[in-house]
Amino acid sequence: MAGFGWKLHGDGKSLAPGEVVKPDERLTWGRTAGLGAQHVVSMIGACFVAPILMGLDPNLAVMASGVATVFFLLATGGRIPSYLGSSLSFVGVAAVIQTQGGDAATLTGALLVVGVALFLCGAAVRALGARVIHAVLPPVVTGSVVMLIGFNLAPVTAGTYWPQDQWIALLTMLFTGFALVVLRGFWSRIAIFLGLAFGYVVSWLFDRVFGRIHSADGSGKLTDHWRLDLSGVAKADWIGLPTVHAPSFSLSAVLVALPVVVALIAENAGHVKAVGEMTGDPLDDRLGGAIMADGAATVLSTSVGGPATTTYAENIGVMAATRIYSTAAYWCAAGFAILFGLCPKFGAVVAAIPGGVLGGITVILYGMIGLLGAQIWVRARVDLSNPLHLVPVAAGLIVGIGNVSLDFTDNFQLSGIALGTLVVLIGYHALRFLAPAHLTRAAPLDAGTSTYDEEPHDEDRPPSAH
C-alpha cells in the first residue's frame, strides 16, 4: 500500500551534515518513535488549547487528531508528511455560536458542514488545477479573512479569560513572549505549551501564597475560588473512552462558520508548498487531494463531537529543524495521540488550566493568527494604496473585527466573521469587474503552490516594490 515500506536511511542512526531523511525513508524504529513523540509535544499545546477554548472535549480532540493524521497519510499516499491537529481558526466561530445560544453539538454540526465544503473545494482544485485558488482567493482576500478571524477573537480574551486573573494572565503573556523570541530550536517551537505549563505552575504557587481569588470563574460569576482546581484530576480514570456526541445543524451557525473555509484553503496551500520545498518534491499535483483529505478528516472528527482539523505549522517547523521528513514518524505521532486520548486523567489535567493562563496565552495567540493575514499580504506584495484592494479590505476588516451585523429577518442575520468575509470576497470581485484597467493589473501570485513564484515583470510590480 502507498505510504508504507520505508527504506532505512543509511545506518538508521545518524545524519551527515546537509543530509535529509525523505518521506519514504526512516531511521531505526526507536529513533523514529522518539521523533513521533517530539511531533506530539510540538502540536499538543495548540491541539488541546483549541477544544478548551471552543468548549469541546480535549481528550477527544487529541484522539481525533491522531485518527485524522492516519487518514491524511493514507489519502495522500504518504507523499505529504503532515500532522492534522485541532484548528484554532474556529475559536471565534465557537464564541459567536455560543452567544447565539448554540451548544457543542451546534458547533460541531457547523464545523462538519465546513469540512464538506472544504472537501468540495479540494475536489475543484484537483479537477481545475491549483491556479483556481489564486483566481478566486487572491492574497488580498485570503490575508483579509485570516486577519479578521484572528482579531475578531480579541473580545473573547478581554471579556472572558483575562478578567479571571489579570496578574496570572500578565505573567503568562510575558513568559510566552519570552519563550517565543528568546528560546532557540525545538524549545521555541513549543513556546505555547511552555507558556501553559508556566501559567499552570505559577497559578498553583499563587494559591499556596495568596489563597483563593475573588474574581469571575469560567461561567462569568464572581466567586471566591482556587486558581487551579485539581479535584477533577483525582476523580478521573487512567483509562477510558472520551465523551462523544452527535452534531446538530443550525443555518445561522453554519453561516458563521463557512467563511473559515477561505482561511483553511490558504493554510493548506501554504503548508503543502512548505513541505514540497523542504522535501524537494513539488506537490502542486497533490494540493487538491490534500485539501480534500483535510476536509474529509474534519467531517470524520466532527461527526463524533470533535473539532475541525488542519495541517499544523508546528510540526512543519520540527521537520525544518530536524531535516527528517519521514512519514513513519507521523504514524508514531498519531499512535501516541490516540493513546493520550484514551487517558481521561490527561484530559482532566488539561481541563483544569486556569482562565487567567488562557488569557495570557490567547492575547498572543489570537494576535498571531490575525497577523498571519498581514504576512500573506507582505509575501504577495499586496498594494494597499490601490483602491481596488484598500476599499473591500478596509470595510471587511471593520465589519469582521467590530462584529457589525446585518439583520434580514427576526431570526436571521449575518455578522462578524461571516459578514466581513462576504464584504471582502464579493466586494473585491465586484469592484475588480467594474474597475478601470490600470487598477486591475495582475499582482504577484499567491504563495499557494510552489510553481507560482515567478518574479513579476517590472510593469506588473506595485509601486511599493520598486
C-alpha positions as CSV (number, residue, x, y, z in Angstrom):
1,M,0.0,0.0,0.0
2,A,1.2,3.5,-0.8
3,G,3.0,5.2,2.1
4,F,4.4,2.1,3.7
5,G,7.6,0.2,3.2
6,W,10.0,2.8,4.4
7,K,13.7,2.4,3.5
8,L,16.3,2.6,6.2
9,H,18.3,5.8,5.8
10,G,22.0,5.0,6.0
11,D,22.7,3.2,9.2
12,G,19.4,4.5,10.7
13,K,21.3,6.2,13.5
14,S,22.9,9.4,12.3
15,L,22.8,12.1,9.6
16,A,25.8,13.7,7.9
17,P,25.7,17.5,7.6
18,G,23.3,18.5,4.9
19,E,21.6,15.1,4.8
20,V,17.8,14.7,4.9
21,V,15.5,11.8,5.6
22,K,12.9,11.6,2.9
23,P,9.2,10.8,3.4
24,D,9.7,7.2,2.2
25,E,12.7,6.7,4.5
26,R,13.1,6.2,8.2
27,L,15.7,5.9,11.0
28,T,15.7,3.0,13.4
29,W,12.3,2.4,14.9
30,G,13.4,3.6,18.3
31,R,14.6,6.9,16.9
32,T,11.5,7.1,14.7
33,A,9.3,6.7,17.8
34,G,11.2,9.4,19.6
35,L,10.7,11.7,16.6
36,G,7.0,10.9,16.8
37,A,6.9,11.8,20.4
38,Q,8.6,15.1,19.6
39,H,5.9,15.8,17.0
40,V,3.2,15.1,19.6
41,V,4.9,17.6,22.1
42,S,5.1,20.3,19.4
43,M,1.4,20.0,18.4
44,I,-0.1,19.2,21.8
45,G,-0.2,22.8,23.1
46,A,-2.4,24.2,20.3
47,C,-4.2,20.9,19.8
48,F,-5.7,20.9,23.3
49,V,-6.0,24.7,23.7
50,A,-8.3,24.8,20.7
51,P,-11.0,22.4,22.1
52,I,-10.8,24.1,25.5
53,L,-11.5,27.5,24.0
54,M,-14.4,26.0,22.0
55,G,-16.0,24.1,24.8
56,L,-15.1,20.7,23.4
57,D,-13.5,17.6,25.0
58,P,-9.7,17.9,24.8
59,N,-9.3,14.1,25.1
60,L,-11.5,13.5,22.1
61,A,-9.7,16.3,20.2
62,V,-6.3,14.7,20.7
63,M,-7.5,11.3,19.8
64,A,-9.3,12.7,16.7
65,S,-6.1,14.4,15.7
66,G,-4.3,11.0,15.7
67,V,-7.1,9.4,13.6
68,A,-7.2,12.3,11.3
69,T,-3.4,12.2,10.7
70,V,-3.6,8.5,9.9
71,F,-6.4,9.2,7.4
72,F,-4.5,12.1,5.8
73,L,-1.3,10.0,5.4
74,L,-3.3,7.2,3.7
75,A,-5.3,9.6,1.5
76,T,-2.1,11.4,0.3
77,G,-0.2,8.2,-0.4
78,G,2.5,9.0,2.1
79,R,3.9,11.9,0.0
80,I,2.9,14.7,2.3
81,P,4.4,14.4,5.9
82,S,1.9,16.5,7.9
83,Y,0.1,16.3,11.2
84,L,-3.6,17.2,11.4
85,G,-4.5,18.8,14.7
86,S,-7.4,20.9,16.1
87,S,-7.9,24.1,14.1
88,L,-7.7,27.4,16.0
89,S,-9.4,29.2,13.2
90,F,-12.8,28.3,14.6
91,V,-12.4,29.7,18.1
92,G,-14.1,32.9,17.1
93,V,-16.8,30.9,15.4
94,A,-17.4,29.0,18.6
95,A,-17.7,32.2,20.6
96,V,-20.3,33.6,18.2
97,I,-22.4,30.4,18.2
98,Q,-22.4,30.3,22.0
99,T,-23.7,33.9,22.1
100,Q,-26.5,32.8,19.7
101,G,-27.5,30.1,22.2
102,G,-25.8,27.2,20.4
103,D,-24.2,24.3,22.3
104,A,-21.3,22.0,21.5
105,A,-23.5,19.9,19.1
106,T,-24.5,23.0,17.2
107,L,-20.8,24.0,16.9
108,T,-19.7,20.6,15.6
109,G,-22.6,20.5,13.2
110,A,-21.4,23.8,11.7
111,L,-17.8,22.5,11.5
112,L,-19.0,19.3,9.8
113,V,-20.6,21.4,7.1
114,V,-17.3,23.4,6.7
115,G,-15.5,20.0,6.3
116,V,-17.8,19.1,3.5
117,A,-17.3,22.5,1.8
118,L,-13.5,22.1,2.2
119,F,-13.7,18.7,0.6
120,L,-15.6,20.0,-2.3
121,C,-13.2,22.9,-2.8
122,G,-10.3,20.4,-2.8
123,A,-12.1,18.4,-5.5
124,A,-12.5,21.6,-7.6
125,V,-8.8,22.4,-7.2
126,R,-7.9,18.8,-8.1
127,A,-10.1,19.0,-11.2
128,L,-9.3,22.5,-12.4
129,G,-5.7,22.9,-11.2
130,A,-4.1,24.8,-8.4
131,R,-4.3,28.2,-10.1
132,V,-8.0,28.3,-9.4
133,I,-7.1,29.2,-5.8
134,H,-5.4,32.4,-6.9
135,A,-8.3,33.3,-9.3
136,V,-11.0,33.0,-6.6
137,L,-9.0,33.8,-3.5
138,P,-6.1,36.2,-4.3
139,P,-3.7,37.2,-1.5
140,V,-5.6,40.4,-0.8
141,V,-8.7,38.3,0.1
142,T,-7.1,35.5,2.0
143,G,-5.0,37.8,4.0
144,S,-8.0,39.9,5.0
145,V,-10.1,36.8,6.0
146,V,-7.2,35.4,8.1
147,M,-6.7,38.8,9.8
148,L,-10.4,39.3,10.7
149,I,-10.7,35.8,12.0
150,G,-7.8,36.4,14.4
151,F,-8.7,39.9,15.5
152,N,-12.4,39.1,15.9
153,L,-11.3,37.0,18.9
154,A,-10.0,40.0,20.9
155,P,-13.2,40.4,22.9
156,V,-13.0,36.7,24.0
157,T,-9.7,37.3,25.7
158,A,-10.6,40.7,27.1
159,G,-14.0,39.8,28.3
160,T,-13.8,36.1,29.3
161,Y,-10.2,34.9,30.1
162,W,-8.2,37.9,31.2
163,P,-10.6,39.1,33.9
164,Q,-10.4,35.7,35.7
165,D,-6.9,36.5,37.0
166,Q,-5.2,39.6,35.4
167,W,-1.9,39.1,37.1
168,I,-1.5,35.4,36.1
169,A,-2.6,36.4,32.6
170,L,0.1,39.1,32.5
171,L,2.9,36.8,33.8
172,T,1.8,34.1,31.4
173,M,1.8,36.5,28.5
174,L,5.3,37.8,29.4
175,F,6.8,34.3,29.7
176,T,5.2,33.1,26.5
177,G,6.5,36.1,24.6
178,F,10.0,35.4,26.1
179,A,9.8,31.8,25.1
180,L,8.8,32.6,21.5
181,V,11.5,35.2,21.0
182,V,14.5,34.2,23.2
183,L,14.4,30.4,23.2
184,R,16.0,28.6,20.3
185,G,15.4,25.5,18.2
186,F,12.9,23.0,19.4
187,W,12.0,24.9,22.6
188,S,10.8,27.9,20.6
189,R,8.6,25.5,18.6
190,I,6.7,24.5,21.8
191,A,6.6,28.0,23.3
192,I,2.8,28.0,23.6
193,F,3.0,24.7,25.5
194,L,5.7,26.1,27.8
195,G,3.6,29.1,28.5
196,L,0.7,27.0,29.5
197,A,2.9,24.9,31.8
198,F,4.4,28.1,33.3
199,G,1.0,29.6,34.0
200,Y,-0.2,26.3,35.5
201,V,2.7,26.2,38.0
202,V,2.5,29.9,38.8
203,S,-1.3,29.6,39.5
204,W,-0.5,26.7,41.9
205,L,2.1,28.9,43.7
206,F,-0.2,31.8,43.9
207,D,-2.9,29.6,45.5
208,R,-0.4,28.5,48.1
209,V,0.9,32.0,48.8
210,F,-2.2,34.2,48.4
211,G,-5.1,31.8,48.9
212,R,-8.3,32.0,46.9
213,I,-9.0,34.7,44.4
214,H,-12.2,36.7,44.2
215,S,-13.0,37.1,40.5
216,A,-15.1,35.7,37.7
217,D,-14.9,32.0,37.2
218,G,-15.3,30.1,33.9
219,S,-19.0,30.8,33.9
220,G,-18.6,34.5,34.5
221,K,-19.9,34.5,38.1
222,L,-18.0,36.4,40.8
223,T,-16.9,33.9,43.4
224,D,-14.1,33.0,45.7
225,H,-12.2,30.1,44.1
226,W,-8.9,28.5,43.7
227,R,-7.0,29.5,40.6
228,L,-6.0,25.9,39.9
229,D,-8.7,23.3,40.8
230,L,-7.4,19.8,40.5
231,S,-10.3,18.0,42.1
232,G,-11.4,16.6,38.7
233,V,-8.0,15.1,38.1
234,A,-8.2,12.9,41.2
235,K,-11.6,11.6,40.2
236,A,-10.7,10.9,36.6
237,D,-9.8,7.3,35.4
238,W,-6.5,6.5,33.9
239,I,-8.1,4.6,31.0
240,G,-11.4,5.3,29.3
241,L,-13.0,6.4,26.1
242,P,-13.6,10.2,25.6
243,T,-17.1,11.6,25.5
244,V,-18.7,11.7,22.1
245,H,-21.8,13.4,20.8
246,A,-23.7,13.7,17.6
247,P,-23.7,17.0,15.7
248,S,-26.8,19.1,15.2
249,F,-27.3,21.6,12.4
250,S,-28.4,25.3,12.5
251,L,-28.3,27.5,9.4
252,S,-27.2,30.6,11.4
253,A,-24.3,28.6,12.9
254,V,-23.3,27.2,9.5
255,L,-23.2,30.7,8.0
256,V,-21.0,31.9,10.8
257,A,-18.5,29.0,10.3
258,L,-18.4,28.8,6.4
259,P,-16.1,31.8,5.8
260,V,-13.3,30.0,7.6
261,V,-13.1,27.7,4.5
262,V,-11.1,30.6,2.9
263,A,-8.6,30.6,5.7
264,L,-8.3,26.8,5.7
265,I,-7.6,26.7,1.9
266,A,-4.9,29.3,2.3
267,E,-3.4,27.5,5.2
268,N,-3.4,24.1,3.4
269,A,-1.9,25.6,0.3
270,G,0.9,27.3,2.3
271,H,1.7,24.2,4.2
272,V,1.8,21.9,1.2
273,K,4.1,24.4,-0.5
274,A,6.4,24.5,2.5
275,V,6.6,20.7,2.7
276,G,7.2,20.4,-1.0
277,E,10.1,22.9,-0.8
278,M,11.6,21.2,2.2
279,T,11.4,17.7,0.7
280,G,12.4,18.7,-2.8
281,D,9.2,17.0,-4.1
282,P,6.9,19.5,-5.9
283,L,3.4,18.8,-4.6
284,D,1.3,21.0,-6.8
285,D,-0.4,17.9,-8.2
286,R,-1.3,16.9,-4.6
287,L,-2.7,20.2,-3.4
288,G,-6.3,19.3,-4.3
289,G,-6.0,15.9,-2.7
290,A,-4.5,17.4,0.5
291,I,-7.4,19.8,0.8
292,M,-9.9,17.0,0.2
293,A,-8.2,14.9,2.8
294,D,-8.3,17.7,5.4
295,G,-12.0,18.3,4.6
296,A,-12.8,14.6,5.0
297,A,-10.8,14.3,8.2
298,T,-12.8,17.3,9.6
299,V,-16.0,15.5,8.8
300,L,-14.7,12.4,10.5
301,S,-13.7,14.3,13.6
302,T,-16.8,16.5,14.0
303,S,-19.2,13.6,13.3
304,V,-18.4,12.3,16.8
305,G,-18.1,15.6,18.5
306,G,-14.5,16.5,17.9
307,P,-13.1,19.8,16.5
308,A,-12.2,20.6,12.9
309,T,-8.7,19.6,11.9
310,T,-6.0,21.3,9.9
311,T,-2.3,20.7,9.0
312,Y,0.0,22.0,11.7
313,A,2.7,24.5,11.1
314,E,4.3,23.5,14.4
315,N,5.1,20.1,13.0
316,I,6.4,21.6,9.8
317,G,8.8,23.6,12.0
318,V,10.0,20.4,13.7
319,M,10.8,18.9,10.2
320,A,12.6,22.1,9.2
321,A,14.7,21.9,12.4
322,T,15.5,18.2,12.2
323,R,15.6,17.7,8.4
324,I,13.7,14.4,9.0
325,Y,10.6,14.2,6.8
326,S,9.8,10.5,7.3
327,T,6.1,9.8,7.4
328,A,6.9,6.9,9.7
329,A,7.4,9.4,12.4
330,Y,3.9,10.8,11.8
331,W,2.4,7.3,12.1
332,C,4.2,7.1,15.5
333,A,2.9,10.5,16.5
334,A,-0.6,9.6,15.5
335,G,-0.4,6.4,17.7
336,F,0.8,8.4,20.7
337,A,-2.0,10.9,20.3
338,I,-4.6,8.1,20.2
339,L,-3.2,6.7,23.4
340,F,-3.3,10.1,25.1
341,G,-7.0,10.4,24.1
342,L,-7.7,7.1,25.9
343,C,-6.5,8.7,29.3
344,P,-9.2,10.7,31.0
345,K,-6.8,11.8,33.7
346,F,-4.8,13.6,31.0
347,G,-8.0,15.3,29.8
348,A,-8.8,16.4,33.4
349,V,-5.3,18.0,33.8
350,V,-5.9,19.9,30.6
351,A,-9.4,21.0,31.6
352,A,-8.0,22.3,34.9
353,I,-6.0,25.0,33.1
354,P,-6.9,28.3,34.9
355,G,-8.7,31.0,32.9
356,G,-6.0,33.6,33.7
357,V,-3.5,31.3,32.0
358,L,-5.7,31.1,28.9
359,G,-6.0,34.9,29.0
360,G,-2.2,35.3,28.8
361,I,-1.8,32.7,26.1
362,T,-4.7,34.0,23.9
363,V,-3.5,37.6,23.9
364,I,-0.5,36.5,21.9
365,L,-2.1,33.6,20.1
366,Y,-5.1,35.4,18.7
367,G,-2.9,38.3,17.7
368,M,-0.5,36.0,15.9
369,I,-3.5,34.4,14.0
370,G,-4.5,37.9,12.8
371,L,-1.0,38.9,11.8
372,L,-0.7,35.8,9.6
373,G,-3.1,37.7,7.3
374,A,-0.6,40.6,7.2
375,Q,2.1,38.1,6.4
376,I,0.2,36.9,3.4
377,W,0.0,40.5,2.2
378,V,3.7,41.1,2.7
379,R,4.8,37.9,0.9
380,A,2.5,38.5,-2.0
381,R,3.4,42.3,-2.1
382,V,-0.3,43.3,-1.9
383,D,-0.5,47.0,-2.8
384,L,-2.9,48.6,-0.3
385,S,-2.5,52.0,-2.0
386,N,-4.6,50.5,-4.8
387,P,-8.3,51.4,-4.1
388,L,-9.4,48.1,-5.5
389,H,-7.6,46.4,-2.6
390,L,-8.0,49.1,0.0
391,V,-11.8,49.6,-0.1
392,P,-13.0,46.0,0.3
393,V,-10.3,45.2,2.9
394,A,-11.0,48.3,5.0
395,A,-14.7,47.7,5.0
396,G,-14.5,43.9,5.6
397,L,-12.0,44.3,8.5
398,I,-14.1,46.8,10.4
399,V,-17.2,44.7,9.8
400,G,-15.5,41.5,11.0
401,I,-13.4,42.8,13.9
402,G,-16.2,45.1,15.1
403,N,-18.8,42.4,14.8
404,V,-21.1,44.5,12.7
405,S,-24.4,42.8,12.0
406,L,-26.9,42.9,9.1
407,D,-30.4,41.8,10.1
408,F,-32.5,40.2,7.3
409,T,-35.4,38.8,9.5
410,D,-36.1,38.5,13.2
411,N,-34.4,35.1,13.1
412,F,-31.6,35.5,10.5
413,Q,-28.7,37.9,10.5
414,L,-25.1,38.0,9.2
415,S,-22.4,39.4,11.4
416,G,-18.8,39.5,12.3
417,I,-16.6,36.9,10.6
418,A,-19.3,35.8,8.1
419,L,-20.3,39.3,7.0
420,G,-16.8,40.6,7.0
421,T,-15.7,37.7,4.7
422,L,-18.6,38.3,2.3
423,V,-17.8,42.1,2.2
424,V,-14.1,41.4,1.2
425,L,-14.8,38.5,-1.2
426,I,-17.8,39.8,-3.0
427,G,-16.6,43.4,-2.8
428,Y,-13.2,42.7,-4.3
429,H,-14.5,40.7,-7.2
430,A,-17.4,43.1,-8.0
431,L,-15.1,46.1,-7.8
432,R,-12.5,44.3,-10.0
433,F,-15.1,43.7,-12.6
434,L,-16.1,47.4,-12.6
435,A,-12.7,49.0,-12.1
436,P,-10.6,50.7,-14.8
437,A,-7.8,48.7,-16.4
438,H,-4.9,50.4,-14.6
439,L,-6.2,49.2,-11.2
440,T,-6.6,45.5,-12.3
441,R,-3.1,44.7,-13.4
442,A,-2.1,41.2,-12.4
443,A,-0.5,41.2,-8.9
444,P,2.3,38.8,-7.9
445,L,0.7,35.4,-7.5
446,D,-0.1,33.8,-4.1
447,A,2.2,31.6,-2.3
448,G,-0.3,28.8,-2.6
449,T,1.8,26.4,-4.7
450,S,5.5,26.0,-5.4
451,T,5.4,26.8,-9.1
452,Y,3.6,30.1,-8.8
453,D,6.5,32.2,-7.5
454,E,7.7,33.6,-10.8
455,E,9.1,37.2,-10.4
456,P,6.6,39.7,-12.0
457,H,7.7,41.9,-14.8
458,D,8.6,45.5,-13.7
459,E,5.4,46.9,-15.2
460,D,3.4,44.5,-13.0
461,R,5.1,45.4,-9.8
462,P,3.1,47.6,-7.3
463,P,4.8,51.0,-6.7
464,S,6.0,50.0,-3.2
465,A,8.0,47.1,-4.7
466,H,10.5,49.3,-6.6
